[in-house]
Amino acid sequence: MNTVLSRANSLFAFSLSVMAALTFGCFITTAFKDRRVPVDIHVSRVMLKNVDDFTGPRERSDLGFITFDLSADIKPIFDWNVKQLFLYLSAEYATKSNALNQVVLWDKIVLRGESTKLNLRDMKSKYFFFDDGNGLRANKNITLTLSWNVVPNAGILPLVMGSGHMSVPFPESYETTKSY
């Protein structure tokens, strides 16, 4: 009646149910935690060039360069259900052709156990800051925001914005120098 295979099946099903309950408990204990921390962003240099855009019609596009300082203590985000954080600095701005433009300028992955104090000085953007057209020139409201994705051991992947941002005005004229 109760063969070895049926007993093994019962034991496996019970242990799987217990693991599912523990995983759900892991998720629910940290699901409603506020993961925002204060972020301090300063921009020390902004440069703008008008370059050839080889991806579309033969027009010139704006290319922005930003040098920034970034400081934050992300230790309160880490708890026993956080495996890693994916941090990224993004720029948001509006142009005549688009109501909202979002560009990722810099990113970093912070694993559990690594240093949780961000104190970055004179960082240059990691990715190109292109605008399809001339929407960066004389744009007075380009907002830099540090956001992060929390990668948990169990549960959803929340997207969190830091509680600090900075608006940067871009210059009205283009740089003509070759170097950044």
Residue pairs with C-beta under 8 A, 6 or more apart in sequence:
23 154
24 154
26 80
26 81
26 153
26 154
26 155
27 81
27 152
27 154
27 155
27 156
29 81
30 79
30 80
30 81
30 82
30 152
30 155
31 155
31 156
33 79
35 76
35 77
35 148
35 150
35 158
35 160
36 160
36 161
36 162
36 163
37 72
37 73
37 74
37 76
37 77
37 162
37 163
38 72
38 73
38 162
38 163
38 164
39 70
39 71
39 72
39 146
39 162
39 163
39 164
39 165
40 69
40 70
40 71
40 72
40 164
41 68
41 69
41 70
41 89
41 144
41 145
41 146
41 164
41 165
41 166
42 68
42 69
42 70
42 166
43 66
43 67
43 68
43 69
43 144
43 166
43 168
44 67
44 68
44 69
44 122
45 65
45 66
45 67
46 64
46 65
46 66
46 67
46 168
46 169
46 170
46 171
47 64
47 65
47 66
47 171
47 175
47 180
48 62
48 63
48 64
48 65
48 136
48 137
48 170
48 171
48 173
48 174
48 175
49 62
49 63
49 64
49 65
49 174
49 175
50 60
50 61
50 62
50 63
50 134
50 137
50 174
51 60
51 61
51 63
52 58
52 60
52 61
53 59
53 60
53 61
53 130
53 132
56 132
59 133
60 134
61 130
61 131
61 132
61 133
61 134
62 130
62 131
62 133
62 134
62 135
62 136
62 137
63 128
63 129
63 130
63 131
64 125
64 129
64 130
64 131
64 136
64 142
64 170
65 124
65 125
65 129
65 180
66 91
66 105
66 124
66 125
66 129
66 144
66 168
67 122
67 123
67 124
68 89
68 106
68 120
68 123
68 125
68 144
69 120
69 121
69 122
69 123
70 89
70 118
70 119
70 120
70 123
70 146
71 118
71 119
71 120
72 117
72 118
72 146
72 162
72 164
73 116
73 117
73 118
74 85
74 87
74 110
74 116
74 117
74 118
74 148
75 116
75 117
77 85
77 116
77 148
77 150
77 160
78 85
78 112
78 116
80 153
81 152
81 153
81 154
81 155
82 112
82 150
82 151
82 152
82 153
83 111
83 112
83 151
83 152
83 153
84 109
84 110
84 111
84 112
84 151
85 109
85 110
85 148
85 149
85 150
85 151
86 107
86 108
86 109
86 148
86 149
86 151
87 107
87 108
87 109
87 110
87 118
87 146
87 147
87 148
88 104
88 106
88 107
88 108
88 146
88 147
88 148
89 104
89 105
89 106
89 107
89 125
89 144
89 145
89 146
90 102
90 103
90 104
90 105
90 144
90 145
90 147
91 101
91 102
91 103
91 105
91 129
91 142
91 143
91 144
91 145
91 168
92 100
92 101
92 102
92 142
92 143
92 145
93 101
93 135
93 136
93 139
93 141
93 142
93 143
94 100
94 101
94 141
95 101
95 131
95 133
95 135
95 139
96 135
97 132
97 133
97 135
98 135
101 131
101 135
103 127
103 129
103 130
104 127
105 125
105 126
105 127
105 129
105 144
106 123
106 125
106 126
106 127
107 126
110 116
124 180
129 136
136 142
136 170
137 170
137 171
137 172
137 173
137 174
138 170
138 171
138 172
139 169
139 170
140 167
140 169
140 170
141 167
141 169
142 167
142 168
142 169
142 170
143 165
143 166
143 167
143 168
144 165
144 166
144 167
144 168
145 161
145 162
145 165
146 161
146 162
146 164
146 165
147 159
147 160
147 161
147 162
148 159
148 160
148 162
149 157
149 158
149 159
149 160
150 157
150 158
150 160
151 157
